[in-house]
């Protein structure tokens, strides 16, 4: 595999790990406003990255 492909897989792996860590913290959280904040932030980020093509 080329180094570009390996780098792309590592970046995806890092993103997945980050998402897992955030989800674990959200499941521990008992404050709905915190969960709503993270949900809205994530949704906005996903829309933004989709628009710019990342």
N, C-alpha and C positions, 0 to 999 in steps of 0.2 A: 504494500500500500504506500501511496505517496505521503509525504509529510503533511500536505494540505488536508488530506482525508483524515489522517490521524488527529490533526489539530481540531478539525471539525467535530469528530467524535468526542474528543476531550471537552470541548466547549459544551456540547449537548449534555455530556455526563455531569459537568459542573452545574448546569442549569437544573437538571433533574434533582441533583442532590440538594440544591438550594430550595427547590420547591418542596421536597420532602421535609426538610428542616422547618420551613415555615408552617407546613401543615401540621407537623407534630406540636409546635407551639400553639397553633390555633385550637387544636383539640384539647389542650390543657387549659385554655383560657375559658373563664366563666363570665366574661363581660361581652355581651352582644355588640356593644358599640365598637369594641376593638375588632371583632370578627368582621363587622360591616365595613370598617375602615380598610382593612386589608383586602377584603373582597372587592371593594370599589377601586382601590389602588391597582390591584392586579388586573382587573377588567380594563381599566383605562390604559394601563401599560400594554396589554395584549392588543388592544385596538390600535394604539399608536404604532407599535412595532409591525403590525399587519399593514398599516397604511404605508409605512416607509419601506416595507419589504424585507424586514429581518425575521 
